[in-house]
Amino acid sequence: MTKHFIAAVIFLFSISAVHATHVIGGFISIVRVEGKTVTFRFTGFREKGSPILYDSGVFSFGDGSQLEGDFEVSKVPVSENLELAIFEIKHTYTGAGEYTVGFKESHRNTGIQNVSTTSNTPFYVDLKFLLDPLLPNQYPLFDVHHLLDGLEGTNYEQAIKVREEDGDLVVFSLVTPKSSASNYLSDHSLKGMTIDRFTGNLNWSVPGYIPSVSHHNEYLYAVRASEYRLVDETWILLSSTTIDFNIEIDHHSDLVLPTLEWTPGNCDESGSYSLEMNVSGTESTLFVDASFLELENAESANSMSGTVLYGDSTVQLSLIPSDLVMRYGFAQLVTDGYSTSRNVLYTLECKYLEDIAELVTGDPQKLEEIKLFPNPSTGLFKVTRSNARFMKIISIECKTVFTQVLASPDVSVNLKSQLDGGMYFVHFFDQMGLLIGSRRLVIVP
């Protein structure tokens, strides 16, 4: 089998030791699209010296084809005991469409505190994406290995670092980890973990020590990051990826983490925008990735990276003008190898999160369970509704052409005499009337 590999450039932050012996976590991203050829990257987390290199798993492409093992893995160290295992694969599809790719490895890590058992349980992550030449897209890239540590009895405050070059909206949600494309770990518990769906900021009151054979405690979490674009007043789902990771709790009770908070300002009459970054606590090193923000002296906010802060401080920042709709900023404080991080989201024309909160509200995991098939169709298709209770079909001209209550789990729809050939958007709503998400429907004459 031909090996597939393209060197990856990763921006890394140092974190502390992770003592797992099997799969610590990972996710799939799209790094390049050339016509119908897509380059996928898998990023996995492993302990140095672990027998699990992610080179013997199964990668499925969502079109009936797959590769079994023989991946050429690049190992990238990020700390004394932890490294990333990265491989990339190119695949050419026969045409445009919505595809779900997945990667499965044989064994998750054992001894997870918020799952009854993970012994001999497979690790699985997937990525759903829309491949469409009419909607060119630079898919979001994520950096999350700084999430893997927590300190006993502290507040875990970390952010899903996202690089979104197109100005699209990314919606985050905590989901149940999977063991295969159709199987979830049903005994998984969140244990109080929460996430802000628009910023990707995670919050958790870290539990105390629980005696275990391995003398450390680990918790398993998964985040779904879904990319939406506003097209003619309609939110279109472009991609949705699962980020799966273990958090190891270190019982280092005498260490105090600093705190970090973004405080948005207000727009003035000229349309300028300002915010503050507030830091408090112990000595720490600051890292910033917020290229759309600048300091009072007009230097990029990124120029602050590597700055050592001693106690409380406030940084004033202002906006660098751009026509991108959404922009994500990331900041991280590191002290004694441990870190805290926060995201800030800026929206064009000073629209705050409350303005878009009602537009995309559903859980992407539940949207996945909605099936619309066949697609393309002649106008005769079926809908398996999951938690959707109502659907609306919108034409490419943004006109509502059909509505229907989904009164049963499986609904047959016959629109052969009502819809002309072409592309439509199908919106699904829950029982509260909130939009779960959208799918594309193609009608062929």
C-alpha positions as CSV (number, residue, x, y, z in Angstrom):
1,M,0.0,0.0,0.0
2,T,1.3,3.5,-0.9
3,K,2.1,5.5,2.2
4,H,0.7,9.0,2.4
5,F,2.3,11.8,4.2
6,I,2.7,15.6,4.0
7,A,4.7,17.4,6.6
8,A,2.6,19.4,9.0
9,V,3.4,22.7,10.6
10,I,2.1,22.8,14.2
11,F,2.2,25.7,16.7
12,L,2.9,24.1,20.1
13,F,2.7,25.1,23.7
14,S,4.5,23.1,26.5
15,I,2.3,21.1,28.8
16,S,3.0,18.7,31.6
17,A,3.5,14.9,31.6
18,V,0.7,12.6,30.6
19,H,1.1,9.0,31.8
20,A,-1.4,7.2,29.5
21,T,-0.3,4.0,27.8
22,H,-2.9,3.8,25.0
23,V,-5.0,6.3,23.0
24,I,-5.1,9.7,24.7
25,G,-7.2,11.4,22.0
26,G,-7.2,13.0,18.6
27,F,-9.2,14.6,15.8
28,I,-9.4,14.9,12.0
29,S,-9.1,18.1,10.1
30,I,-9.0,19.2,6.4
31,V,-5.9,21.0,5.4
32,R,-6.4,21.4,1.7
33,V,-9.0,21.0,-1.1
34,E,-7.9,20.9,-4.7
35,G,-10.9,20.4,-6.9
36,K,-12.3,17.0,-5.8
37,T,-9.1,16.0,-4.0
38,V,-9.1,16.5,-0.2
39,T,-6.1,16.3,2.1
40,F,-7.0,15.1,5.6
41,R,-4.8,15.3,8.7
42,F,-5.2,13.2,11.7
43,T,-3.6,14.5,14.9
44,G,-3.4,12.1,17.8
45,F,-2.0,12.4,21.4
46,R,0.3,9.7,22.8
47,E,2.9,9.2,25.6
48,K,6.4,8.9,24.3
49,G,7.3,5.3,24.0
50,S,3.7,4.1,23.9
51,P,3.1,1.2,21.6
52,I,0.1,3.1,20.1
53,L,1.4,5.1,17.1
54,Y,-2.0,5.4,15.3
55,D,-0.4,3.7,12.2
56,S,-2.6,0.6,12.3
57,G,-6.1,2.1,12.5
58,V,-8.7,2.3,9.8
59,F,-9.5,5.6,8.0
60,S,-12.8,5.6,6.1
61,F,-13.6,8.3,3.5
62,G,-17.4,8.3,3.5
63,D,-17.7,7.1,-0.1
64,G,-17.4,3.4,0.6
65,S,-13.6,3.4,0.4
66,Q,-11.1,3.1,3.3
67,L,-7.4,2.6,4.2
68,E,-6.4,0.1,6.8
69,G,-3.1,1.0,8.5
70,D,0.3,1.6,6.9
71,F,0.0,5.3,7.7
72,E,3.4,7.2,7.8
73,V,3.2,8.9,11.1
74,S,5.2,11.9,12.1
75,K,6.0,12.2,15.8
76,V,6.1,15.8,17.2
77,P,7.3,16.2,20.8
78,V,5.4,18.8,22.9
79,S,6.7,18.0,26.4
80,E,9.0,15.7,28.2
81,N,6.5,12.8,28.1
82,L,3.9,13.8,25.5
83,E,4.1,13.8,21.7
84,L,1.7,14.3,18.8
85,A,1.3,11.5,16.2
86,I,0.3,13.1,12.8
87,F,-0.4,11.6,9.4
88,E,-2.0,13.1,6.3
89,I,-3.9,11.4,3.5
90,K,-5.1,12.6,0.1
91,H,-8.4,11.2,-1.3
92,T,-10.2,12.1,-4.6
93,Y,-14.0,12.0,-4.6
94,T,-16.1,11.4,-7.7
95,G,-18.2,14.5,-7.2
96,A,-19.6,17.1,-4.8
97,G,-21.6,16.1,-1.8
98,E,-21.7,15.7,1.9
99,Y,-19.2,13.1,3.3
100,T,-18.3,11.8,6.7
101,V,-14.8,10.5,7.2
102,G,-13.8,8.6,10.3
103,F,-10.7,7.1,12.0
104,K,-10.8,4.1,14.3
105,E,-8.1,2.7,16.5
106,S,-8.3,-0.5,18.6
107,H,-7.8,0.6,22.2
108,R,-8.7,3.6,24.2
109,N,-6.8,4.4,27.4
110,T,-7.9,2.5,30.4
111,G,-8.8,3.7,33.9
112,I,-11.0,6.6,32.8
113,Q,-13.0,8.0,35.8
114,N,-16.1,9.2,34.0
115,V,-16.7,6.0,31.9
116,S,-17.5,2.7,33.6
117,T,-14.9,0.8,31.5
118,T,-12.7,1.6,28.5
119,S,-10.8,-1.6,28.5
120,N,-10.7,-3.0,24.9
121,T,-12.9,-0.1,23.8
122,P,-12.1,1.3,20.4
123,F,-11.3,5.0,19.8
124,Y,-13.2,6.7,17.0
125,V,-13.5,10.2,15.7
126,D,-15.1,11.6,12.6
127,L,-15.4,14.7,10.4
128,K,-18.5,15.6,8.3
129,F,-17.9,18.1,5.5
130,L,-19.6,19.6,2.5
131,L,-17.5,19.4,-0.7
132,D,-19.0,21.9,-3.1
133,P,-17.2,24.0,-5.7
134,L,-20.0,26.6,-5.4
135,L,-19.0,27.1,-1.7
136,P,-15.2,27.2,-1.6
137,N,-14.0,26.9,1.9
138,Q,-10.8,26.9,4.0
139,Y,-11.9,24.5,6.8
140,P,-11.1,25.4,10.4
141,L,-7.9,24.1,12.0
142,F,-7.7,23.3,15.7
143,D,-4.9,23.1,18.3
144,V,-6.1,21.4,21.5
145,H,-3.2,19.5,23.1
146,H,-3.0,22.1,25.9
147,L,-6.3,20.7,27.1
148,L,-4.8,17.5,28.5
149,D,-3.9,18.6,32.0
150,G,-5.9,19.7,35.1
151,L,-4.9,20.4,38.7
152,E,-6.9,18.8,41.6
153,G,-9.4,21.2,43.2
154,T,-8.8,24.1,40.8
155,N,-11.0,25.6,38.1
156,Y,-10.2,24.1,34.7
157,E,-10.4,27.0,32.2
158,Q,-9.2,26.1,28.7
159,A,-10.2,27.0,25.2
160,I,-10.5,25.1,21.9
161,K,-8.0,27.1,19.8
162,V,-9.4,27.6,16.3
163,R,-8.0,29.1,13.2
164,E,-10.8,30.1,10.9
165,E,-9.5,31.9,7.7
166,D,-12.9,32.4,6.0
167,G,-14.6,34.3,8.8
168,D,-17.2,31.5,9.3
169,L,-19.0,30.8,12.6
170,V,-17.8,27.8,14.6
171,V,-20.4,26.4,17.1
172,F,-19.0,24.1,19.9
173,S,-20.8,21.5,22.0
174,L,-19.9,18.7,24.4
175,V,-20.8,15.3,22.9
176,T,-20.6,11.7,23.9
177,P,-17.4,10.0,22.7
178,K,-17.8,7.2,20.2
179,S,-16.4,3.7,19.8
180,S,-17.5,3.5,16.1
181,A,-19.5,5.4,13.5
182,S,-22.8,4.4,15.1
183,N,-21.9,3.6,18.7
184,Y,-21.5,6.0,21.6
185,L,-20.1,5.3,25.0
186,S,-23.4,5.2,26.7
187,D,-22.0,5.2,30.3
188,H,-20.1,8.4,29.7
189,S,-20.6,11.3,32.2
190,L,-19.7,15.0,31.8
191,K,-19.0,15.4,35.6
192,G,-19.8,19.1,35.5
193,M,-17.8,20.1,32.4
194,T,-19.4,22.9,30.3
195,I,-18.5,24.7,27.1
196,D,-19.5,28.1,25.6
197,R,-20.9,27.2,22.3
198,F,-19.7,30.3,20.5
199,T,-16.2,30.8,22.0
200,G,-15.2,27.2,22.7
201,N,-14.2,28.1,26.3
202,L,-14.3,25.1,28.6
203,N,-15.1,25.4,32.3
204,W,-14.8,22.6,34.9
205,S,-14.4,22.4,38.7
206,V,-11.7,19.7,38.8
207,P,-12.6,16.8,41.1
208,G,-10.3,15.7,43.9
209,Y,-8.1,12.6,43.9
210,I,-9.8,9.3,43.5
211,P,-7.6,6.3,44.5
212,S,-6.7,4.2,41.5
213,V,-4.3,1.5,40.5
214,S,-2.3,3.9,38.3
215,H,-2.1,6.6,41.0
216,H,-3.5,9.3,38.7
217,N,-7.0,10.2,37.5
218,E,-8.1,10.7,33.9
219,Y,-11.3,12.0,32.4
220,L,-12.5,11.5,28.8
221,Y,-14.3,14.3,26.9
222,A,-15.3,15.0,23.3
223,V,-16.2,18.3,21.7
224,R,-18.1,18.8,18.4
225,A,-16.9,21.9,16.5
226,S,-19.4,22.7,13.6
227,E,-18.6,25.4,11.0
228,Y,-21.5,27.5,9.7
229,R,-21.6,30.1,7.0
230,L,-24.4,32.7,6.5
231,V,-25.4,32.6,2.8
232,D,-28.3,34.8,1.8
233,E,-29.6,34.9,5.3
234,T,-29.4,31.1,5.6
235,W,-26.9,29.3,7.9
236,I,-25.3,26.5,6.0
237,L,-23.4,23.7,7.8
238,L,-20.0,23.4,6.1
239,S,-18.2,20.9,8.4
240,S,-18.4,19.3,11.8
241,T,-15.5,17.5,13.5
242,T,-15.2,15.6,16.8
243,I,-12.2,16.5,19.1
244,D,-11.7,13.6,21.5
245,F,-9.2,14.0,24.5
246,N,-8.3,12.7,28.0
247,I,-7.6,15.1,30.8
248,E,-5.1,13.9,33.4
249,I,-5.5,15.3,36.9
250,D,-2.3,16.2,38.7
251,H,-2.4,16.3,42.5
252,H,-0.2,19.3,42.8
253,S,-2.1,21.2,45.5
254,D,0.5,23.9,46.2
255,L,0.5,25.3,42.6
256,V,-1.8,28.3,41.9
257,L,-2.9,28.9,38.3
258,P,-3.3,32.5,37.1
259,T,-6.6,33.6,35.6
260,L,-7.3,35.1,32.2
261,E,-10.4,36.9,30.9
262,W,-11.3,38.8,27.7
263,T,-13.6,41.7,28.4
264,P,-15.3,43.0,25.2
265,G,-15.8,46.7,24.9
266,N,-18.4,48.7,22.9
267,C,-18.4,50.1,19.4
268,D,-18.1,53.9,19.1
269,E,-19.7,56.0,16.4
270,S,-16.7,55.4,14.1
271,G,-17.3,51.7,14.2
272,S,-14.0,51.0,16.0
273,Y,-13.9,48.2,18.6
274,S,-11.9,47.8,21.8
275,L,-11.5,45.1,24.5
276,E,-9.4,44.3,27.5
277,M,-7.4,41.2,28.4
278,N,-7.3,40.9,32.2
279,V,-4.7,38.7,34.0
280,S,-4.4,38.1,37.7
281,G,-2.5,35.7,39.9
282,T,1.0,34.3,39.9
283,E,3.9,34.9,37.6
284,S,3.2,33.4,34.2
285,T,4.1,33.6,30.5
286,L,1.6,34.9,28.0
287,F,1.0,33.5,24.5
288,V,-1.4,35.2,22.1
289,D,-2.9,34.3,18.7
290,A,-5.2,37.2,17.8
291,S,-3.9,38.7,14.6
292,F,-7.0,40.9,14.2
293,L,-6.2,42.9,17.3
294,E,-3.5,45.5,18.0
295,L,-2.0,47.3,21.0
296,E,-2.3,51.0,21.7
297,N,1.0,51.5,20.0
298,A,-0.4,49.8,16.8
299,E,1.7,46.7,17.3
300,S,0.0,43.4,16.6
301,A,-1.5,41.7,19.7
302,N,0.6,38.6,18.7
303,S,3.7,40.6,19.6
304,M,2.9,40.0,23.3
305,S,3.6,36.2,22.9
306,G,6.4,35.2,25.3
307,T,5.8,38.1,27.7
308,V,6.3,37.3,31.3
309,L,3.6,38.8,33.6
310,Y,4.1,39.3,37.3
311,G,0.7,39.4,39.0
312,D,-2.3,41.5,37.9
313,S,-2.3,43.3,34.6
314,T,-4.7,44.8,32.0
315,V,-4.0,45.0,28.3
316,Q,-6.0,47.4,26.1
317,L,-6.6,46.1,22.5
318,S,-8.4,47.5,19.5
319,L,-9.6,46.0,16.2
320,I,-7.7,45.9,12.9
321,P,-10.3,46.5,10.2
322,S,-11.3,43.5,8.0
323,D,-14.4,42.3,6.1
324,L,-14.3,38.9,7.7
325,V,-17.6,38.1,9.5
326,M,-16.2,36.2,12.4
327,R,-12.7,36.3,14.0
328,Y,-11.3,34.2,16.8
329,G,-8.6,35.3,19.3
330,F,-6.8,33.0,21.6
331,A,-4.6,33.7,24.7
332,Q,-2.9,31.3,27.0
333,L,-1.0,31.7,30.3
334,V,1.6,29.1,31.3
335,T,3.2,28.7,34.7
336,D,5.3,25.8,35.9
337,G,4.2,23.8,32.8
338,Y,0.5,24.1,33.5
339,S,-1.8,26.5,31.6
340,T,-5.1,28.3,31.4
341,S,-6.5,29.6,28.1
342,R,-9.4,31.7,26.8
343,N,-10.9,32.5,23.4
344,V,-12.6,35.7,22.3
345,L,-15.0,36.0,19.3
346,Y,-15.5,39.2,17.4
347,T,-18.4,39.6,15.0
348,L,-18.6,42.1,12.1
349,E,-20.4,45.4,12.7
350,C,-20.2,44.9,16.4
351,K,-22.9,42.2,16.6
352,Y,-22.6,40.4,19.9
353,L,-23.3,36.7,20.5
354,E,-26.8,37.4,21.6
355,D,-27.6,38.6,18.0
356,I,-26.8,35.2,16.5
357,A,-27.8,32.9,19.5
358,E,-31.2,32.1,18.0
359,L,-29.9,31.4,14.5
360,V,-27.9,28.2,15.2
361,T,-29.0,26.6,18.4
362,G,-29.0,22.8,18.0
363,D,-26.7,20.1,19.2
364,P,-24.6,19.0,16.2
365,Q,-24.6,15.4,17.5
366,K,-28.4,15.3,17.3
367,L,-28.3,16.8,13.8
368,E,-26.1,13.9,12.7
369,E,-29.0,11.5,13.6
370,I,-31.3,13.2,11.1
371,K,-31.2,11.3,7.8
372,L,-32.5,12.6,4.5
373,F,-32.3,10.1,1.7
374,P,-31.9,9.5,-1.2
375,N,-30.1,12.7,-1.9
376,P,-30.0,13.7,-4.8
377,S,-33.6,12.6,-5.4
378,T,-36.4,13.1,-7.9
379,G,-38.5,14.8,-5.2
380,L,-39.5,11.6,-3.4
381,F,-37.4,11.1,-0.3
382,K,-37.5,10.0,3.3
383,V,-36.6,11.8,6.6
384,T,-35.6,10.1,9.8
385,R,-36.2,12.9,12.2
386,S,-34.3,12.2,15.5
387,N,-35.1,15.2,17.7
388,A,-36.4,17.4,14.8
389,R,-40.1,18.2,14.9
390,F,-40.5,20.5,11.9
391,M,-38.8,21.1,8.6
392,K,-38.7,23.9,6.1
393,I,-37.4,23.7,2.5
394,I,-35.8,26.9,1.1
395,S,-35.0,27.6,-2.6
396,I,-31.7,29.0,-3.7
397,E,-33.5,32.3,-4.0
398,C,-34.2,32.1,-0.3
399,K,-38.0,31.5,-0.8
400,T,-39.8,29.0,1.4
401,V,-41.3,26.4,-0.9
402,F,-42.4,23.7,1.5
403,T,-43.0,23.1,5.2
404,Q,-44.0,20.0,7.1
405,V,-44.5,18.9,10.7
406,L,-42.4,15.7,11.4
407,A,-45.0,13.9,13.4
408,S,-43.4,10.4,13.3
409,P,-39.8,9.2,13.5
410,D,-39.8,8.3,9.7
411,V,-41.6,10.5,7.2
412,S,-42.0,10.1,3.5
413,V,-42.1,13.2,1.4
414,N,-43.3,13.4,-2.2
415,L,-42.5,16.7,-4.0
416,K,-42.1,15.4,-7.5
417,S,-44.8,17.7,-8.8
418,Q,-43.8,20.7,-6.7
419,L,-40.1,21.2,-6.9
420,D,-38.1,22.0,-10.1
421,G,-34.7,20.5,-10.5
422,G,-31.9,22.3,-8.6
423,M,-30.5,22.8,-5.1
424,Y,-32.5,23.5,-2.0
425,F,-31.8,24.0,1.7
426,V,-33.7,22.0,4.3
427,H,-33.9,23.5,7.8
428,F,-34.7,21.3,10.8
429,F,-36.3,22.7,14.0
430,D,-36.8,21.2,17.4
431,Q,-40.0,21.1,19.4
432,M,-39.2,24.6,20.8
433,G,-39.0,26.0,17.2
434,L,-35.2,26.5,17.5
435,L,-33.1,25.8,14.4
436,I,-31.0,22.6,14.8
437,G,-29.2,23.0,11.5
438,S,-29.5,22.7,7.7
439,R,-28.8,20.2,5.0
440,R,-28.6,20.5,1.3
441,L,-31.2,18.7,-0.9
442,V,-30.6,18.3,-4.7
443,I,-33.6,17.6,-6.9
444,V,-32.9,16.0,-10.3
445,P,-35.5,16.3,-13.1
